[in-house]
Amino acid sequence: MGKRRGRVGDSPVLGAGTYADDTRGAASATGVGEGILRVSLCAQIVTSISGGLDSETAARAAITTLGERVGLDGGVIVISPSGLLGWARSTESMAWAATWEGGAASGC
């Protein structure tokens, strides 16, 4: 919404706005797409998880990198291969929701 006609954002670009690997985890991002593209934000997170970081720590580290490297804001939601959720944001707000079998829905 609000993008110039023909502009492609970060969301459809694998590794930037979205990334999933069946053995290493998954991440989805929102924010200033050009910055998310420049740091390959979601691929960076999934690589960090495969290197031993938990979902939350990997998410926070990537959002810190986004700010330090390109000076832009964003947010991510992450899931590890074991199903643990993590999220981080540098934006004022970021809506999210999650639900799972046998569990209550949660979100913000």
Secondary structure as the mmCIF struct_conf table of DSSP 4:
data_model
#
loop_
_struct_conf.conf_type_id
_struct_conf.id
_struct_conf.beg_label_comp_id
_struct_conf.beg_label_asym_id
_struct_conf.beg_label_seq_id
_struct_conf.end_label_comp_id
_struct_conf.end_label_asym_id
_struct_conf.end_label_seq_id
HELX_LH_PP_P HELX_LH_PP_P1 LYS A 3 ARG A 4
TURN_TY1_P TURN_TY1_P1 ARG A 5 GLY A 6
BEND BEND1 ASP A 10 ASP A 10
TURN_TY1_P TURN_TY1_P2 SER A 11 PRO A 12
BEND BEND2 VAL A 13 VAL A 13
STRN STRN1 LEU A 14 LEU A 14
TURN_TY1_P TURN_TY1_P3 GLY A 15 GLY A 17
STRN STRN2 THR A 18 ASP A 21
TURN_TY1_P TURN_TY1_P4 ASP A 22 ARG A 24
STRN STRN3 GLY A 25 GLY A 31
HELX_RH_AL_P HELX_RH_AL_P1 GLY A 33 ARG A 38
TURN_TY1_P TURN_TY1_P5 VAL A 39 SER A 40
HELX_RH_AL_P HELX_RH_AL_P2 LEU A 41 SER A 50
TURN_TY1_P TURN_TY1_P6 GLY A 51 GLY A 52
HELX_RH_AL_P HELX_RH_AL_P3 SER A 55 VAL A 70
STRN STRN4 GLY A 74 ILE A 79
TURN_TY1_P TURN_TY1_P7 PRO A 81 SER A 82
STRN STRN5 LEU A 85 ARG A 89
BEND BEND3 SER A 90 GLU A 92
STRN STRN6 ALA A 97 ALA A 98
TURN_TY1_P TURN_TY1_P8 GLU A 101 GLY A 102
BEND BEND4 GLY A 103 GLY A 103
STRN STRN7 SER A 106 GLY A 107
#
